Amino acid sequence: MAHAQPWPYPRWIAHRGAGKLAPENTLAAFRVGASHGYRMFECDVKLSSDGVPFLLHDDTLTRTTNALEMLGAQHNATAGDHPWGTLARLDAGSWHSRAFVGEPLPTFEAIARYCLRNGYFLNIEVKPTPGLQCQTGDVVARHAARLWKNAPVPPLLTSFDVTALQAARDTQPELPRGLLLETLWPGWLETALRLGCVAIICDHVLWNQQSLTQAQNAGFRALSYTVNDDATARRLLDLGLDGIITDRVDLFI
């Protein structure tokens, strides 16, 4: 089925900024990804307790920040339970390597402005703290619409969380959305249609000729995560996927 609109995004997308080469979801990672020639990036966005959207993948701070050292083991490690003033003081780089010691957690606004200044494209994964699905989808979509107001190409908002994606649609219906899937659960296609999505983003093992034809016949673009080897990339390119999210920004140049 022919798509009504041309797809404005690059095929190759750097996962969390630069994959494994820099501390994920930091401005430093975006700079490393860009240094390898990438023009589109994927990142995870959630809310601080006082409503500031910022970049972090996990529900907790322990894996990718020095929260235990800074806040003490007795403090709650759930990222969304802390105000931005506390989160902004954390070191989100030293866990990765000495080269990135002191790298802070970035606000979504800082990353957005970096991308807009440099003409880069962004895939925003809405990653809500449990219980904040509606609020996160709403706030992230509002910020995205404001920041990209005069931009020629809007960001692509995606989520595994249907409730968060619904909230994003309700508040900013004009922003393009994509449904993320770990499995092809019953009703995935109907849900993506109901949410007004433009894309389906699957674990790469889920894409074959049958699933791709289903998605394309329903009018969706097809993207895949997280593709880190030549053979998998070749298979997906031969299938005709529209986007490939990778950690290997050093391999796929």
C-alpha positions as a Markdown table, in Angstrom:
| # | Residue | x | y | z |
|---|---|---|---|---|
| 1 | Met | 0.0 | 0.0 | 0.0 |
| 2 | Ala | 1.4 | 3.4 | -1.0 |
| 3 | His | 1.8 | 5.9 | 1.9 |
| 4 | Ala | -0.1 | 9.2 | 1.6 |
| 5 | Gln | 2.8 | 11.2 | 3.1 |
| 6 | Pro | 6.6 | 10.9 | 2.5 |
| 7 | Trp | 8.5 | 9.7 | 5.5 |
| 8 | Pro | 10.6 | 12.7 | 6.7 |
| 9 | Tyr | 13.0 | 10.8 | 9.0 |
| 10 | Pro | 16.4 | 9.2 | 8.4 |
| 11 | Arg | 16.4 | 5.4 | 8.3 |
| 12 | Trp | 19.2 | 5.0 | 10.9 |
| 13 | Ile | 18.4 | 6.1 | 14.5 |
| 14 | Ala | 21.0 | 6.2 | 17.3 |
| 15 | His | 19.6 | 4.4 | 20.4 |
| 16 | Arg | 19.6 | 6.6 | 23.5 |
| 17 | Gly | 22.0 | 9.0 | 21.8 |
| 18 | Ala | 25.0 | 6.9 | 21.0 |
| 19 | Gly | 24.2 | 3.3 | 22.0 |
| 20 | Lys | 26.9 | 2.0 | 24.3 |
| 21 | Leu | 29.6 | 4.5 | 23.3 |
| 22 | Ala | 28.6 | 7.1 | 25.9 |
| 23 | Pro | 26.3 | 7.4 | 28.9 |
| 24 | Glu | 22.8 | 6.8 | 27.5 |
| 25 | Asn | 20.2 | 9.6 | 27.4 |
| 26 | Thr | 22.8 | 12.4 | 28.0 |
| 27 | Leu | 23.8 | 15.4 | 25.9 |
| 28 | Ala | 27.2 | 13.8 | 25.7 |
| 29 | Ala | 25.7 | 10.7 | 24.1 |
| 30 | Phe | 23.9 | 12.8 | 21.5 |
| 31 | Arg | 27.2 | 14.6 | 20.6 |
| 32 | Val | 29.0 | 11.2 | 20.2 |
| 33 | Gly | 26.2 | 9.9 | 18.0 |
| 34 | Ala | 26.3 | 13.0 | 15.9 |
| 35 | Ser | 30.1 | 12.7 | 15.6 |
| 36 | His | 29.5 | 9.3 | 13.9 |
| 37 | Gly | 27.2 | 11.0 | 11.4 |
| 38 | Tyr | 23.8 | 10.2 | 12.9 |
| 39 | Arg | 21.0 | 12.8 | 12.3 |
| 40 | Met | 18.2 | 11.1 | 14.3 |
| 41 | Phe | 18.2 | 10.0 | 17.9 |
| 42 | Glu | 16.0 | 8.0 | 20.2 |
| 43 | Cys | 15.6 | 8.9 | 23.9 |
| 44 | Asp | 13.5 | 8.1 | 26.9 |
| 45 | Val | 11.6 | 10.9 | 28.7 |
| 46 | Lys | 9.8 | 10.8 | 32.1 |
| 47 | Leu | 8.7 | 13.4 | 34.6 |
| 48 | Ser | 10.3 | 14.7 | 37.8 |
| 49 | Ser | 8.1 | 15.0 | 40.9 |
| 50 | Asp | 7.6 | 18.7 | 40.1 |
| 51 | Gly | 6.7 | 18.0 | 36.5 |
| 52 | Val | 9.9 | 18.6 | 34.6 |
| 53 | Pro | 10.4 | 16.2 | 31.6 |
| 54 | Phe | 13.9 | 14.8 | 31.6 |
| 55 | Leu | 15.8 | 11.9 | 30.0 |
| 56 | Leu | 16.1 | 8.5 | 31.8 |
| 57 | His | 15.3 | 5.0 | 30.8 |
| 58 | Asp | 14.8 | 3.1 | 34.0 |
| 59 | Asp | 12.2 | 3.7 | 36.7 |
| 60 | Thr | 15.0 | 4.0 | 39.2 |
| 61 | Leu | 18.2 | 6.1 | 39.4 |
| 62 | Thr | 20.5 | 3.3 | 40.5 |
| 63 | Arg | 21.9 | 1.9 | 37.3 |
| 64 | Thr | 22.9 | 5.1 | 35.4 |
| 65 | Thr | 23.5 | 7.8 | 38.1 |
| 66 | Asn | 25.3 | 8.2 | 41.4 |
| 67 | Ala | 22.0 | 8.5 | 43.3 |
| 68 | Leu | 22.9 | 6.0 | 46.1 |
| 69 | Glu | 26.1 | 7.9 | 46.8 |
| 70 | Met | 24.5 | 11.4 | 46.6 |
| 71 | Leu | 21.1 | 10.7 | 48.2 |
| 72 | Gly | 22.0 | 7.8 | 50.5 |
| 73 | Ala | 20.8 | 4.2 | 50.4 |
| 74 | Gln | 17.9 | 5.1 | 52.6 |
| 75 | His | 16.4 | 7.4 | 50.0 |
| 76 | Asn | 13.8 | 6.4 | 47.4 |
| 77 | Ala | 15.6 | 5.5 | 44.2 |
| 78 | Thr | 12.5 | 6.0 | 42.0 |
| 79 | Ala | 13.4 | 8.8 | 39.7 |
| 80 | Gly | 9.9 | 10.3 | 39.4 |
| 81 | Asp | 9.7 | 10.8 | 43.2 |
| 82 | His | 12.4 | 13.4 | 43.2 |
| 83 | Pro | 12.2 | 17.1 | 42.1 |
| 84 | Trp | 14.3 | 18.4 | 39.3 |
| 85 | Gly | 16.5 | 20.4 | 41.6 |
| 86 | Thr | 17.7 | 17.1 | 43.1 |
| 87 | Leu | 17.9 | 15.2 | 39.9 |
| 88 | Ala | 20.0 | 18.0 | 38.2 |
| 89 | Arg | 22.8 | 17.5 | 40.8 |
| 90 | Leu | 23.3 | 13.8 | 40.0 |
| 91 | Asp | 26.2 | 12.4 | 38.0 |
| 92 | Ala | 24.8 | 10.5 | 35.0 |
| 93 | Gly | 28.2 | 9.8 | 33.3 |
| 94 | Ser | 30.6 | 8.2 | 35.8 |
| 95 | Trp | 28.9 | 4.8 | 35.7 |
| 96 | His | 29.8 | 4.5 | 32.0 |
| 97 | Ser | 33.5 | 5.6 | 32.0 |
| 98 | Arg | 35.9 | 8.1 | 33.5 |
| 99 | Ala | 35.7 | 10.3 | 30.3 |
| 100 | Phe | 32.1 | 11.2 | 31.2 |
| 101 | Val | 32.4 | 11.9 | 35.0 |
| 102 | Gly | 30.1 | 14.7 | 36.0 |
| 103 | Glu | 27.8 | 14.5 | 32.9 |
| 104 | Pro | 24.3 | 15.5 | 34.2 |
| 105 | Leu | 20.9 | 14.2 | 33.5 |
| 106 | Pro | 19.5 | 16.5 | 30.8 |
| 107 | Thr | 16.1 | 18.1 | 30.6 |
| 108 | Phe | 14.0 | 17.2 | 27.6 |
| 109 | Glu | 14.1 | 20.9 | 26.7 |
| 110 | Ala | 17.9 | 21.0 | 26.6 |
| 111 | Ile | 17.9 | 17.9 | 24.3 |
| 112 | Ala | 15.2 | 19.4 | 22.1 |
| 113 | Arg | 17.1 | 22.7 | 21.7 |
| 114 | Tyr | 20.3 | 20.8 | 20.8 |
| 115 | Cys | 18.4 | 18.8 | 18.1 |
| 116 | Leu | 16.6 | 21.9 | 16.7 |
| 117 | Arg | 19.8 | 24.0 | 16.6 |
| 118 | Asn | 21.6 | 21.3 | 14.6 |
| 119 | Gly | 18.8 | 20.1 | 12.4 |
| 120 | Tyr | 18.6 | 16.7 | 14.0 |
| 121 | Phe | 15.5 | 14.5 | 14.2 |
| 122 | Leu | 14.2 | 13.0 | 17.5 |
| 123 | Asn | 12.2 | 9.9 | 18.4 |
| 124 | Ile | 10.9 | 10.6 | 21.9 |
| 125 | Glu | 9.9 | 7.4 | 23.8 |
| 126 | Val | 7.4 | 8.4 | 26.5 |
| 127 | Lys | 8.6 | 6.3 | 29.5 |
| 128 | Pro | 6.3 | 7.1 | 32.4 |
| 129 | Thr | 6.9 | 6.3 | 36.1 |
| 130 | Pro | 4.3 | 3.7 | 37.0 |
| 131 | Gly | 1.0 | 5.5 | 37.9 |
| 132 | Leu | 1.9 | 8.7 | 35.9 |
| 133 | Gln | 1.0 | 7.4 | 32.4 |
| 134 | Cys | -1.6 | 10.0 | 31.5 |
| 135 | Gln | 0.3 | 12.9 | 33.1 |
| 136 | Thr | 3.6 | 12.0 | 31.3 |
| 137 | Gly | 2.0 | 11.5 | 27.9 |
| 138 | Asp | 0.2 | 14.9 | 28.3 |
| 139 | Val | 3.2 | 16.9 | 29.6 |
| 140 | Val | 5.7 | 15.5 | 27.1 |
| 141 | Ala | 3.4 | 16.1 | 24.2 |
| 142 | Arg | 2.7 | 19.7 | 25.3 |
| 143 | His | 6.5 | 20.4 | 25.6 |
| 144 | Ala | 7.2 | 18.8 | 22.2 |
| 145 | Ala | 4.5 | 20.8 | 20.5 |
| 146 | Arg | 5.8 | 24.0 | 22.0 |
| 147 | Leu | 9.5 | 23.4 | 21.3 |
| 148 | Trp | 8.9 | 22.2 | 17.7 |
| 149 | Lys | 6.2 | 24.8 | 16.9 |
| 150 | Asn | 8.0 | 26.3 | 13.9 |
| 151 | Ala | 10.1 | 23.3 | 13.0 |
| 152 | Pro | 9.7 | 21.8 | 9.5 |
| 153 | Val | 9.6 | 18.2 | 10.9 |
| 154 | Pro | 8.1 | 17.3 | 14.3 |
| 155 | Pro | 9.5 | 14.7 | 16.6 |
| 156 | Leu | 8.1 | 11.2 | 16.6 |
| 157 | Leu | 6.4 | 10.3 | 19.9 |
| 158 | Thr | 6.4 | 6.6 | 20.8 |
| 159 | Ser | 5.6 | 4.4 | 23.8 |
| 160 | Phe | 5.0 | 0.9 | 24.9 |
| 161 | Asp | 2.3 | 2.4 | 27.2 |
| 162 | Val | -1.0 | 2.7 | 25.4 |
| 163 | Thr | -2.4 | 5.0 | 28.1 |
| 164 | Ala | 0.5 | 7.4 | 27.8 |
| 165 | Leu | 0.2 | 7.4 | 24.0 |
| 166 | Gln | -3.5 | 8.1 | 24.2 |
| 167 | Ala | -2.9 | 11.0 | 26.5 |
| 168 | Ala | -0.3 | 12.4 | 24.1 |
| 169 | Arg | -2.9 | 12.1 | 21.3 |
| 170 | Asp | -5.6 | 13.7 | 23.3 |
| 171 | Thr | -3.5 | 16.8 | 24.1 |
| 172 | Gln | -1.5 | 17.2 | 20.9 |
| 173 | Pro | -3.2 | 15.2 | 18.1 |
| 174 | Glu | -1.1 | 16.7 | 15.4 |
| 175 | Leu | 2.2 | 15.2 | 16.6 |
| 176 | Pro | 3.1 | 11.9 | 14.9 |
| 177 | Arg | 2.9 | 8.8 | 17.1 |
| 178 | Gly | 4.2 | 5.3 | 17.0 |
| 179 | Leu | 3.3 | 2.2 | 19.0 |
| 180 | Leu | 6.2 | 0.3 | 20.5 |
| 181 | Leu | 5.8 | -3.5 | 20.7 |
| 182 | Glu | 7.8 | -6.3 | 22.5 |
| 183 | Thr | 5.3 | -8.9 | 21.3 |
| 184 | Leu | 2.5 | -8.8 | 18.7 |
| 185 | Trp | -0.2 | -9.0 | 21.4 |
| 186 | Pro | -3.8 | -9.5 | 20.4 |
| 187 | Gly | -5.2 | -6.3 | 19.0 |
| 188 | Trp | -1.9 | -4.5 | 18.4 |
| 189 | Leu | -2.9 | -3.4 | 14.9 |
| 190 | Glu | -6.4 | -2.2 | 16.0 |
| 191 | Thr | -4.8 | -0.3 | 18.9 |
| 192 | Ala | -2.3 | 1.5 | 16.7 |
| 193 | Leu | -5.2 | 2.5 | 14.4 |
| 194 | Arg | -7.3 | 3.7 | 17.3 |
| 195 | Leu | -4.4 | 5.8 | 18.6 |
| 196 | Gly | -3.9 | 7.4 | 15.2 |
| 197 | Cys | -0.4 | 6.2 | 15.0 |
| 198 | Val | 1.8 | 6.6 | 11.9 |
| 199 | Ala | 4.3 | 3.9 | 12.8 |
| 200 | Ile | 4.8 | 0.6 | 14.5 |
| 201 | Ile | 8.2 | 0.1 | 16.2 |
| 202 | Cys | 8.9 | -3.6 | 17.0 |
| 203 | Asp | 11.6 | -5.8 | 18.4 |
| 204 | His | 13.4 | -6.8 | 15.3 |
| 205 | Val | 12.6 | -10.5 | 15.7 |
| 206 | Leu | 8.9 | -9.7 | 15.2 |
| 207 | Trp | 9.3 | -8.4 | 11.7 |
| 208 | Asn | 8.7 | -10.9 | 8.9 |
| 209 | Gln | 6.9 | -10.6 | 5.6 |
| 210 | Gln | 3.6 | -11.4 | 7.2 |
| 211 | Ser | 3.8 | -8.8 | 10.0 |
| 212 | Leu | 5.3 | -6.2 | 7.8 |
| 213 | Thr | 2.5 | -6.7 | 5.2 |
| 214 | Gln | -0.1 | -6.4 | 7.9 |
| 215 | Ala | 1.4 | -3.1 | 9.2 |
| 216 | Gln | 1.9 | -1.6 | 5.7 |
| 217 | Asn | -1.6 | -2.6 | 4.5 |
| 218 | Ala | -3.0 | -0.7 | 7.5 |
| 219 | Gly | -1.0 | 2.4 | 6.4 |
| 220 | Phe | 1.8 | 2.2 | 9.0 |
| 221 | Arg | 5.5 | 2.8 | 8.7 |
| 222 | Ala | 7.6 | 0.0 | 10.1 |
| 223 | Leu | 10.6 | 0.6 | 12.4 |
| 224 | Ser | 12.8 | -1.8 | 14.4 |
| 225 | Tyr | 14.8 | -1.9 | 17.6 |
| 226 | Thr | 17.6 | -2.6 | 18.7 |
| 227 | Val | 19.6 | -3.8 | 15.7 |
| 228 | Asn | 23.3 | -4.3 | 16.4 |
| 229 | Asp | 24.6 | -6.8 | 13.8 |
| 230 | Asp | 25.1 | -6.8 | 10.0 |
| 231 | Ala | 23.0 | -9.9 | 9.3 |
| 232 | Thr | 19.9 | -8.6 | 11.2 |
| 233 | Ala | 20.3 | -5.1 | 9.6 |
| 234 | Arg | 20.5 | -6.7 | 6.1 |
| 235 | Arg | 17.4 | -8.8 | 6.7 |
| 236 | Leu | 15.4 | -5.8 | 7.8 |
| 237 | Leu | 16.6 | -3.6 | 4.9 |
| 238 | Asp | 15.8 | -6.3 | 2.5 |
| 239 | Leu | 12.3 | -6.5 | 4.0 |
| 240 | Gly | 12.0 | -2.8 | 3.4 |
| 241 | Leu | 11.8 | -1.3 | 6.9 |
| 242 | Asp | 11.5 | 2.5 | 7.3 |
| 243 | Gly | 13.7 | 2.9 | 10.3 |
| 244 | Ile | 16.4 | 1.0 | 12.3 |
| 245 | Ile | 17.3 | 1.9 | 15.9 |
| 246 | Thr | 20.8 | 0.8 | 16.8 |
| 247 | Asp | 23.4 | 0.9 | 19.6 |
| 248 | Arg | 26.2 | 0.3 | 17.0 |
| 249 | Val | 26.7 | 3.9 | 15.8 |
| 250 | Asp | 30.3 | 2.9 | 15.2 |
| 251 | Leu | 29.4 | 0.0 | 13.0 |
| 252 | Phe | 26.5 | 1.4 | 10.9 |
| 253 | Ile | 28.0 | 4.6 | 9.5 |
